Amino acid sequence: MTSDPLAERDPALDDGEAVEFSELALPEPIMEAIGDLGFERCTPIQGEVLPYSLSDYDVTGQAQTGTGKTAAFLITILARQIEFPAERPLLPGGARALVLAPTRELALQIEADARDLAKYTSTRIVCLVGGIDYQKQKNLLRDGPIDILVATPGRLLDFCGQRLANLGRVEVLVIDEADRMLDMGFIPDVRRIVYQTPRKRSRQTLFFSATFNDDVMNLAGQWTLDPEHVAIRPESLAVDTVDQRFWTVSRDAKRRTLLDFVRRNKPDHTLVFVNRRDAARGLTGYLQRHDVKCESLAGDIPQRKRLATMRRFKNGDTNLVVATDVAGRGIHVEGISHVINYDLPEDPEDYVHRIGRTGRAGASGIAISFVSEDDAFDLPPIEELLGHGIKCTLPEVE
């Protein structure tokens, strides 16, 4: 397993007070899988969520990527299904648990994590996303009932419309990264999907979002029943292990500054974030023309190519990837040494998501942000989120 949701914890919180998995009375097959992954203690979000979710409460969780929330809801689903087998068989395409994710990359990562945690069970896991063999996914639905269905909204609605997927007996509904769903315009689709599941009194709902503004709170109120709310603030993330640098760079000098840095430092496993898909294409082409081996991840790149890029990045065959935020959400790779914000994100929460790609599991990492005349207005919200001022310096020449 290249990465797993259990490993993404803040080492500063490893002080002996964290909840141990052994305290949660989890079924033996889950404990064996967790043991194989080499973990004994919960991350903060897991320690807060699991006591409620394992007791069948609805939960709303405020947590960013990298906090271990994926394992929290997967362990909940698996424990429930092991302890309470289905009373009557489901028809082919019928699902006991549904996990909705906003992007293909995140859905595929959740599927991979589910397989790792369910390795000692007979759990049947199916992932439905766009850009991947349509007929193959059709066949998976026809092959039999599904224990855990992971899906992006569009593809799932397609199969529901053909009556190949049936959500009428879903016992656990997970809505992951609700704020991203909102930003991407998926909420009408999600609402149609939720209406096809049992009423909220007859299902458990686990609702996760990095932010809880009024719109997100409204959705949570509609889809959950008297939920327990758990908040892991960005300040609790492992930013202490990341060396954050802010370089003053003019708009016209950005490309050259990045090229000089890469040539001089030859950084290992580097993620460069841009705000737009055309910027990802342009920057990747520029670096390649200057003999820098790199690839890009953006929403307009065919899914097969994106998956191949992810695989090469994880294996170390490609050490530099230029990504947009949506594509970058699916990157869970150990050993990322540098995150470079070529463009400052317009949403300060995305800054935390980005730098959270490095400095994981106790390793150190470096985050470099280019601050040009175009980025200056995005700096104060990041300062407010971090809780301190930011000092910009000139780029380091060595």
TORMAR-916049 format. One record per residue (C-alpha): residue number from 1; residue in three letters; z negated, x, y negated. Coordinates in steps of 0.001 Angstrom, whole numbers, plus 500000, padded with zeros to 6 digits. Example, Ala and Ser with C-alpha at 12.3 -4.5 7.8 and 13.67 -1.06 7.14 Angstrom:
(1 'ALA' (492200 512300 504500))
(2 'SER' (492860 513670 501060))
% end
This chain:
(1 'MET' (500000 500000 500000))
(2 'THR' (501089 501530 496726))
(3 'SER' (498554 499698 494627))
(4 'ASP' (496130 496894 495139))
(5 'PRO' (494205 494450 493001))
(6 'LEU' (490859 495745 494209))
(7 'ALA' (491384 499228 492822))
(8 'GLU' (491880 498215 489215))
(9 'ARG' (488299 498497 488043))
(10 'ASP' (486561 500079 485089))
(11 'PRO' (484837 503213 486404))
(12 'ALA' (482317 502898 483586))
(13 'LEU' (481065 499762 485315))
(14 'ASP' (480425 501517 488645))
(15 'ASP' (476721 501771 487943))
(16 'GLY' (475324 500166 491076))
(17 'GLU' (475001 496714 489480))
(18 'ALA' (478387 495414 490611))
(19 'VAL' (478482 492685 493253))
(20 'GLU' (479271 494028 496704))
(21 'PHE' (481787 492177 498853))
(22 'SER' (479250 492176 501678))
(23 'GLU' (477007 489930 499547))
(24 'LEU' (479615 487159 499443))
(25 'ALA' (479496 486180 503144))
(26 'LEU' (483260 486528 503453))
(27 'PRO' (484947 485889 506820))
(28 'GLU' (485240 489007 508965))
(29 'PRO' (489088 489254 508816))
(30 'ILE' (488907 489465 505008))
(31 'MET' (486096 492042 505097))
(32 'GLU' (488125 494169 507522))
(33 'ALA' (491148 494093 505203))
(34 'ILE' (488990 494964 502184))
(35 'GLY' (487460 497799 504192))
(36 'ASP' (490914 499138 505024))
(37 'LEU' (491654 499206 501310))
(38 'GLY' (488534 501333 500833))
(39 'PHE' (486493 499111 498546))
(40 'GLU' (482930 497867 498693))
(41 'ARG' (482192 496471 495230))
(42 'CYS' (483827 493788 493106))
(43 'THR' (485429 494379 489750))
(44 'PRO' (483731 492442 486906))
(45 'ILE' (486170 489505 487091))
(46 'GLN' (485808 489325 490889))
(47 'GLY' (482020 489472 490690))
(48 'GLU' (481989 486636 488143))
(49 'VAL' (484681 484408 489667))
(50 'LEU' (484063 484630 493423))
(51 'PRO' (480564 483093 493581))
(52 'TYR' (481991 479958 491910))
(53 'SER' (485447 479840 493479))
(54 'LEU' (484088 480405 497000))
(55 'SER' (481796 477413 496385))
(56 'ASP' (484831 475236 495617))
(57 'TYR' (484370 475076 491828))
(58 'ASP' (487370 475069 489511))
(59 'VAL' (487481 478251 487429))
(60 'THR' (489143 479221 484165))
(61 'GLY' (489273 482992 483844))
(62 'GLN' (490117 485062 480777))
(63 'ALA' (491317 488405 482066))
(64 'GLN' (494186 490813 481558))
(65 'THR' (496432 492409 484150))
(66 'GLY' (494520 495232 485805))
(67 'THR' (491137 493541 486122))
(68 'GLY' (491432 492507 489775))
(69 'LYS' (491882 488763 489231))
(70 'THR' (494671 488625 491825))
(71 'ALA' (492250 489568 494586))
(72 'ALA' (489718 487039 493274))
(73 'PHE' (491996 484066 493816))
(74 'LEU' (493584 485413 497015))
(75 'ILE' (490185 486016 498639))
(76 'THR' (489181 482475 497629))
(77 'ILE' (492280 480972 499239))
(78 'LEU' (492000 483021 502433))
(79 'ALA' (488273 482341 502900))
(80 'ARG' (488809 478602 502464))
(81 'GLN' (491691 478502 504941))
(82 'ILE' (489820 480524 507568))
(83 'GLU' (486648 478443 507289))
(84 'PHE' (488383 475061 506990))
(85 'PRO' (491583 474885 509064))
(86 'ALA' (494032 472122 508154))
(87 'GLU' (492884 468793 509623))
(88 'ARG' (496441 467832 510540))
(89 'PRO' (499629 469901 510730))
(90 'LEU' (501844 470198 507677))
(91 'LEU' (505560 469568 507814))
(92 'PRO' (507973 472494 507257))
(93 'GLY' (507917 473522 503602))
(94 'GLY' (504473 472018 503073))
(95 'ALA' (501979 474376 501397))
(96 'ARG' (498186 474568 501610))
(97 'ALA' (497859 476860 498564))
(98 'LEU' (500193 477404 495610))
(99 'VAL' (500170 480367 493222))
(100 'LEU' (502380 480045 490127))
(101 'ALA' (503358 483224 488257))
(102 'PRO' (505575 483611 485174))
(103 'THR' (507761 486504 486365))
(104 'ARG' (509469 487585 489556))
(105 'GLU' (507808 490982 489501))
(106 'LEU' (504324 489510 489255))
(107 'ALA' (505058 486967 492002))
(108 'LEU' (506322 489702 494319))
(109 'GLN' (503239 491814 493583))
(110 'ILE' (500950 488871 494377))
(111 'GLU' (502828 488345 497650))
(112 'ALA' (502347 492019 498570))
(113 'ASP' (498621 491872 497759))
(114 'ALA' (498266 488671 499779))
(115 'ARG' (499832 490328 502822))
(116 'ASP' (497408 493249 502542))
(117 'LEU' (494370 490970 502341))
(118 'ALA' (495642 488652 505109))
(119 'LYS' (496634 491408 507548))
(120 'TYR' (494029 490354 510146))
(121 'THR' (494889 486653 509949))
(122 'SER' (497855 484517 510987))
(123 'THR' (498355 483390 507376))
(124 'ARG' (501970 482504 506596))
(125 'ILE' (502932 483690 503103))
(126 'VAL' (506198 482762 501383))
(127 'CYS' (507422 483895 497958))
(128 'LEU' (510043 481903 496036))
(129 'VAL' (511626 483628 493035))
(130 'GLY' (514995 483693 491340))
(131 'GLY' (517439 486541 491769))
(132 'ILE' (516720 486990 495485))
(133 'ASP' (518694 485679 498495))
(134 'TYR' (518717 481901 498029))
(135 'GLN' (519636 481030 501616))
(136 'LYS' (516939 483298 503008))
(137 'GLN' (514292 481483 500932))
(138 'LYS' (515710 478145 502092))
(139 'ASN' (515340 479253 505703))
(140 'LEU' (511734 480358 505098))
(141 'LEU' (510897 476862 503884))
(142 'ARG' (512589 475245 506873))
(143 'ASP' (510859 477583 509356))
(144 'GLY' (507497 475831 509137))
(145 'PRO' (504343 475076 507141))
(146 'ILE' (503129 477613 504574))
(147 'ASP' (499561 478767 504039))
(148 'ILE' (500123 480564 500719))
(149 'LEU' (503173 479807 498592))
(150 'VAL' (503748 482182 495652))
(151 'ALA' (506462 481113 493222))
(152 'THR' (507969 481213 489781))
(153 'PRO' (508394 477726 488271))
(154 'GLY' (512189 477445 488131))
(155 'ARG' (512952 478391 491715))
(156 'LEU' (510103 476251 493072))
(157 'LEU' (511295 473178 491165))
(158 'ASP' (514777 473733 492582))
(159 'PHE' (513479 473619 496153))
(160 'CYS' (511140 470697 495394))
(161 'GLY' (514151 468792 494065))
(162 'GLN' (515897 469364 497403))
(163 'ARG' (512721 468250 499211))
(164 'LEU' (512543 471587 500987))
(165 'ALA' (509152 472436 499420))
(166 'ASN' (506339 469903 499566))
(167 'LEU' (503253 470226 497367))
(168 'GLY' (501581 466940 498300))
(169 'ARG' (498830 468601 500357))
(170 'VAL' (498068 471658 498235))
(171 'GLU' (494341 472391 498488))
(172 'VAL' (494171 475287 496006))
(173 'LEU' (496366 475599 492916))
(174 'VAL' (496429 478908 491027))
(175 'ILE' (498080 479184 487620))
(176 'ASP' (498287 482858 486682))
(177 'GLU' (498977 484236 483187))
(178 'ALA' (499102 480780 481593))
(179 'ASP' (499580 482261 478114))
(180 'ARG' (502701 484075 479295))
(181 'MET' (503972 480824 480845))
(182 'LEU' (503483 479202 477441))
(183 'ASP' (505256 482024 475587))
(184 'MET' (508229 481886 477984))
(185 'GLY' (508644 478121 477641))
(186 'PHE' (507714 477350 481261))
(187 'ILE' (504991 474762 480604))
(188 'PRO' (507256 471679 481046))
(189 'ASP' (508279 473042 484454))
(190 'VAL' (504682 473893 485355))
(191 'ARG' (503596 470385 484351))
(192 'ARG' (506222 468852 486650))
(193 'ILE' (504990 471061 489484))
(194 'VAL' (501309 470244 488908))
(195 'TYR' (502120 466506 489024))
(196 'GLN' (503508 467013 492552))
(197 'THR' (500188 468413 493805))
(198 'PRO' (497165 466212 494634))
(199 'ARG' (495066 464993 491707))
(200 'LYS' (492626 467517 490319))
(201 'ARG' (489687 465759 492011))
(202 'SER' (491381 466403 495351))
(203 'ARG' (492278 470071 494858))
(204 'GLN' (490667 473257 493581))
(205 'THR' (492322 474774 490508))
(206 'LEU' (491973 478401 489413))
(207 'PHE' (493453 478958 485952))
(208 'PHE' (493869 482455 484489))
(209 'SER' (495053 483565 481067))
(210 'ALA' (494747 486731 478987))
(211 'THR' (494035 484596 475903))
(212 'PHE' (492535 481143 475407))
(213 'ASN' (493980 479724 472206))
(214 'ASP' (494059 475973 471512))
(215 'ASP' (497276 475427 473480))
(216 'VAL' (495966 477247 476548))
(217 'MET' (492611 475452 476329))
(218 'ASN' (494464 472138 476218))
(219 'LEU' (496358 472990 479406))
(220 'ALA' (493185 474131 481148))
(221 'GLY' (491526 470854 480180))
(222 'GLN' (494389 468836 481655))
(223 'TRP' (494608 470670 484965))
(224 'THR' (491026 471632 485852))
(225 'LEU' (487901 469570 486557))
(226 'ASP' (484612 470713 484965))
(227 'PRO' (485563 474389 485394))
(228 'GLU' (483301 477393 485214))
(229 'HIS' (484686 479696 482514))
(230 'VAL' (484632 483450 483064))
(231 'ALA' (485746 485847 480312))
(232 'ILE' (486425 489556 480760))
(233 'ARG' (487270 490727 477273))
(234 'PRO' (489829 493458 476543))
(235 'GLU' (486970 495685 475372))
(236 'SER' (485743 495724 478973))
(237 'LEU' (488950 497222 480290))
(238 'ALA' (489250 500860 481266))
(239 'VAL' (490468 502103 477873))
(240 'ASP' (487868 504884 477857))
(241 'THR' (489942 506789 480400))
(242 'VAL' (493055 506568 478199))
(243 'ASP' (493669 509104 475437))
(244 'GLN' (495188 506879 472732))
(245 'ARG' (497398 508600 470152))
(246 'PHE' (499288 507040 467246))
(247 'TRP' (502157 509026 465779))
(248 'THR' (503770 508318 462414))
(249 'VAL' (507502 508368 463140))
(250 'SER' (510320 507034 460959))
(251 'ARG' (512599 504410 462466))
(252 'ASP' (515537 506823 462561))
(253 'ALA' (513516 509631 464158))
(254 'LYS' (512073 507661 467089))
(255 'ARG' (514763 508520 469621))
(256 'ARG' (514735 512205 468826))
(257 'THR' (510934 512337 468863))
(258 'LEU' (510824 510769 472326))
(259 'LEU' (513543 513085 473618))
(260 'ASP' (511753 516175 472268))
(261 'PHE' (508455 515047 473800))
(262 'VAL' (510010 514466 477218))
(263 'ARG' (511879 517773 477175))
(264 'ARG' (508845 519795 476093))
(265 'ASN' (506154 518135 478167))
(266 'LYS' (508093 516915 481222))
(267 'PRO' (505491 514155 481757))
(268 'ASP' (505004 512678 485209))
(269 'HIS' (505455 508954 485818))
(270 'THR' (506038 507744 482275))
(271 'LEU' (506471 504155 481069))
(272 'VAL' (508173 503627 477708))
(273 'PHE' (507746 500131 476232))
(274 'VAL' (510203 498506 473843))
(275 'ASN' (510179 494970 472436))
(276 'ARG' (513752 493864 473167))
(277 'ARG' (516170 493991 476079))
(278 'ASP' (518971 495507 473983))
(279 'ALA' (516566 498233 472846))
(280 'ALA' (515812 499033 476504))
(281 'ARG' (519512 499403 477255))
(282 'GLY' (520205 501492 474168))
(283 'LEU' (517262 503854 474607))
(284 'THR' (517938 504363 478315))
(285 'GLY' (521584 505180 477582))
(286 'TYR' (520567 507650 474863))
(287 'LEU' (518134 509507 477143))
(288 'GLN' (520644 509599 480013))
(289 'ARG' (523325 511032 477719))
(290 'HIS' (520866 513816 476919))
(291 'ASP' (520315 514585 480634))
(292 'VAL' (516969 512803 480979))
(293 'LYS' (516740 511029 484331))
(294 'CYS' (515501 507508 483573))
(295 'GLU' (516062 503839 484284))
(296 'SER' (515295 500571 482521))
(297 'LEU' (513512 497339 483448))
(298 'ALA' (514398 494282 481405))
(299 'GLY' (514985 490607 482000))
(300 'ASP' (518771 490804 481794))
(301 'ILE' (519051 493355 484623))
(302 'PRO' (519957 491872 488047))
(303 'GLN' (516910 491357 490240))
(304 'ARG' (518088 493608 493076))
(305 'LYS' (518582 496456 490640))
(306 'ARG' (515151 495853 489112))
(307 'LEU' (513489 495920 492530))
(308 'ALA' (515334 499128 493422))
(309 'THR' (514200 500681 490128))
(310 'MET' (510593 499660 490840))
(311 'ARG' (510814 501189 494302))
(312 'ARG' (512200 504483 492973))
(313 'PHE' (509516 504597 490280))
(314 'LYS' (506730 503990 492799))
(315 'ASN' (508140 506638 495134))
(316 'GLY' (508528 509187 492343))
(317 'ASP' (512323 509370 492595))
(318 'THR' (512448 508174 488963))
(319 'ASN' (509713 509428 486666))
(320 'LEU' (510623 507661 483429))
(321 'VAL' (511226 503933 483014))
(322 'VAL' (511999 502077 479775))
(323 'ALA' (510623 498522 480044))
(324 'THR' (510102 495325 478117))
(325 'ASP' (506732 493565 478338))
(326 'VAL' (507894 490839 480723))
(327 'ALA' (509330 493358 483189))
(328 'GLY' (506389 495700 482689))
(329 'ARG' (503911 493057 483891))
(330 'GLY' (505105 493617 487452))
(331 'ILE' (504529 497370 487441))
(332 'HIS' (501469 498255 489515))
(333 'VAL' (501915 501954 490224))
(334 'GLU' (499225 504529 490802))
(335 'GLY' (499357 507782 488887))
(336 'ILE' (501199 506699 485718))
(337 'SER' (500371 509623 483431))
(338 'HIS' (501857 508415 480125))
(339 'VAL' (502512 505098 478442))
(340 'ILE' (504627 505389 475302))
(341 'ASN' (504863 502454 472905))
(342 'TYR' (508281 503187 471433))
(343 'ASP' (507826 499879 469591))
(344 'LEU' (504370 498537 468804))
(345 'PRO' (503956 495119 470450))
(346 'GLU' (503971 492094 468167))
(347 'ASP' (501112 490569 470180))
(348 'PRO' (498043 492873 470159))
(349 'GLU' (497049 491631 473634))
(350 'ASP' (500235 493252 474935))
(351 'TYR' (498951 496599 473672))
(352 'VAL' (496036 496306 476107))
(353 'HIS' (498392 495276 478912))
(354 'ARG' (500614 498259 478219))
(355 'ILE' (498015 501007 478050))
(356 'GLY' (496308 499469 481091))
(357 'ARG' (499209 500781 483176))
(358 'THR' (497653 504265 482939))
(359 'GLY' (494106 505610 483237))
(360 'ARG' (493388 503574 486374))
(361 'ALA' (490867 504044 489169))
(362 'GLY' (489086 506829 487315))
(363 'ALA' (492215 508862 486551))
(364 'SER' (492920 509926 482986))
(365 'GLY' (495999 508817 481110))
(366 'ILE' (497716 509237 477771))
(367 'ALA' (499034 506409 475578))
(368 'ILE' (501255 507397 472649))
(369 'SER' (502325 504792 470103))
(370 'PHE' (505110 505377 467607))
(371 'VAL' (504267 503808 464240))
(372 'SER' (507296 503443 461975))
(373 'GLU' (507828 501451 458808))
(374 'ASP' (508852 498539 461085))
(375 'ASP' (505618 498709 463085))
(376 'ALA' (503083 498988 460263))
(377 'PHE' (502318 495249 460153))
(378 'ASP' (501499 495231 463876))
(379 'LEU' (498818 497907 463520))
(380 'PRO' (495923 495885 461921))
(381 'PRO' (495796 493268 464735))
(382 'ILE' (495521 496104 467285))
(383 'GLU' (492711 497678 465271))
(384 'GLU' (490914 494337 465208))
(385 'LEU' (491301 493914 468965))
(386 'LEU' (490061 497436 469690))
(387 'GLY' (487184 497036 467271))
(388 'HIS' (487806 500247 465331))
(389 'GLY' (490236 501829 462921))
(390 'ILE' (493303 503744 464057))
(391 'LYS' (494190 507169 462685))
(392 'CYS' (497883 507968 462677))
(393 'THR' (498971 511608 462950))
(394 'LEU' (502272 513442 462904))
(395 'PRO' (503937 513959 466302))
(396 'GLU' (502638 516918 468251))
(397 'VAL' (505212 519667 468508))
(398 'GLU' (503760 521069 471747))
% end
